[in-house]
Amino acid sequence: MRRGRPEPGRRARRVPHQHRGVEHPRCDPARGRPARRLPRRGQQPHARRLRRLRLARPRRRAQGDRLRRRSDGGVRRPRRQDAGEQVPERPRDELRGHRDRRGAAEVHHRPRLVDPHRGVLRLAGQGELGDPPPAHLSGGAGSRGRPAVSTVVIVATLDTKGPEIAYLRDRLISLGMGVVVVDSGILGEPVGIVPDVSHQQLAERGGMTLDQLQNAGSRGKAVEIMRVLVSDLVRELYARGEVDGGISVGGVGSVMGAAAIQTLPVGVPKIVVAPTASGHHEFAPYVGLKDVMVVHSIVDILGLNPIATTVFDNVAAAMSGMLLSGHPLPARSGSVRYVATTMLGNTTTAVGAMRDRLGELGFETVVFHSNGVGGPAMEELAEAGQFIGAVDFTTNEITDPLTGGIHDGGPDRLRTIGRLGLPQVVVPGCVDFSVWAAGSVPESMRSRPIYDHNPEYTLVRSTREEMLTIAGIFAGRLNESTGPLRVVLPTRGLSAPSHPGGPFWDPEGDAAFRAEVQRLLRPDIPVDVVDLHINDPELGRLCADLFSDLLDPSPHAHHQKEVLA
């Protein structure tokens, strides 16, 4: 019998792929005994499976089927199928699923991603806002839970951005999301798209006609009215469980949609796409106090060129990812006591020590950067029930509205938590300066003490007259508090540059500020004057103890008396 050919009635021994084409010795030359036999087929589970699937049969004429290289560098054409030779086909049902040998339930192939709502979305805009929402917009009766198909609201001016929004809408649909398109345009009619909520319907929600909105007196006034109308709509859609995320697209008009999606809670996906979302423009209109993702479109929103479609594709993918893997901010757990606080670089050391001390006392600290947004965001989340109280350590956001700086906390800063009746300890950290972008300090303020905090920001010392005004704002807003409150006034400086020999050191001005605060505060509000610097770790630990005592008086009192003395 020739070597390499199996005997009749015997099967050829299966050889692992790594040994094929290798001549195996009949014996081990090193030991002079028969070579170890390769594992039998029954000992190889994978071989049994291959046999069962009929994928392990020897390939006839395998060498002849290879694409052999020719002398000219090309390859030979594969062998044609012999006449009458048939390639066995596996049944379609076998390709889509099979039962194992034990008769278990059928395992199906992964279904293709299809959109069953494409036609419904095209017709959604034909109904009235008061009609029951289409099935693909329903979030389930009696629950805020996420629906089977997450729905995204797109707000844009469709008279100039219609084809682009249609493209983004279709990309979202292709990724398995429902879409509600809202037309926030005022003047023209939609181009290349039929909105789900038209600008006529938005005007009617405000008790006016579109013509009345267009002739509101000025373009700015009409835009402001539309901003309110579309914001109310998005807020209502989310409250009814009909949207799970929002996208605003446009140029300057994107601020209307941005204001609308900012009504969505923290954790709900929000994306703004705009050419003006760049470093040369203010980001406050796009972000507000929420977790908004801002995407610079690079090109203007006019035309579907490769740059624009790439940006839109990635925006749709980002929204899909956030809806699939993200989640809204959950309600505060009763087992964890969260305390809010404010901080700048000037107060990092003290706030860090305070956080550690609060942790020892059984609290978790949530720190906000008091940059004009952090303080109001803290107060908004406190209003939403996220915190049991606050140590408002860095209250500089009440100074910049007075001087024109960029850390403007708005007219309600220092009011919200007190009105809620939450316990709070308040410290006038960093109220002795205003913050300016580098190179933007007004000519009228350049004679004051100036401190270059970093290449981006410049700090300007407040005058003694301004300090007295700030003391009135500080005390007046705290007087509105209805809950437990304690005020701490350090004497060795209110900011990092305010120390003996520092550029902001003005002990007389600081003393006048403290006296004015004590004079204007309600008599029932306790004030602690401490001989510490604002960034002293001891001050942070003291504030932590004082806050804990507002909730539950404890044995820290002896330590507090030593510090206050």
Summary of the structure (lengths in Angstrom):
residues: 565
radius of gyration: 35.5
end to end distance: 108.9
largest distance: 116.1
contacts: 1683
relative contact order: 0.06
helix: 37%
strand: 15%
